[in-house]
Amino acid sequence: MIVRILGSAAGGGFPQWNCACFNCRGVREGLINAIPRTQESVCLSADDGDWFLLNASPDIRSQIESFGPLHPGKSRTTPIQAIVLTNGDLDHCLGLLSLRENHRLVIYATESVRRGFTDSNVLYRTLQRFAGQVTWRTLKLGVEETMLCADGRPSGLTVKAWAVPGKPPIHLEGLISPSDPELNVGLRFRQATTGRVLAYLSAVGRITPSVYEGLEGADCVMFDGTFWSSDELSAPGFLEKSAEDLAHWPVGGQGGSLSMLSKLTAPRRVFIHINNTNPMLREDSAERKIIEAVGWEVARDGMEVRL
Ligand SMILES: [Zn+2]
């Protein structure tokens, strides 16, 4: 299995257009040891020919252009067989509207995520230019299924979604139930021939027994690295909300994900979906040293993992 990180930042990217935090200003002006990052999206393939996108970020156009194997081979085609959504956040769905060029799309999502994107969304009509433009394939919690290419061929990969604590997307707050288990999922991808497993959880609101279960036996874990600390946005006065309020369990400190996941044995452990305020982004920071000392990595755009 080939896993390629197209974008590794949380919503807003790094740097973020309206942010002059220490990291954003530092990376713009070349004052810190860090590289820019686009918003979280990953693609994976069993055999280097058929590709699946995990989440469709607002940066999708440049992300596809950044990676040759995603380019069309001839005429108007694409090696991208389907897009898999982990939740309905705009940072994960907005890119779908950029894939509107009269092309058939296949999207894997839970029924709740599908409804959140399609119901009462007048912009979704741009993906209904002809009958059958979008095929939705429903992810059912706890069910492992073969991932099919756009034309129905088996891809050599399976997917299993499981419920992970999250919250409704901001644009649906107050409109849908915040306790719906289908709002936010972790995904396990398994290659049929080798049995190798990627566990992908880019939004984790709380670390529960179910989170641990989904990580079991994975060869690679990509985990929510949004915030280092709970007050990362509130302390500098950016937003009166904690990391936990935003359904992203912080990495650092006592009870942070780094310590709660210390027993994890996956050979590759990667933090992804990193907010621009996170000190882990600086390659020479104390926080980066702490996570690297125990074998974790910080995702960057263009990173590739072969399982
Ligand atoms: Zn910033």
Residues whose N, C-alpha, C, O or C-beta is under 5 A from the ligand:
A	BS01	ZN	C19 A20 C21 C24 N276 T277
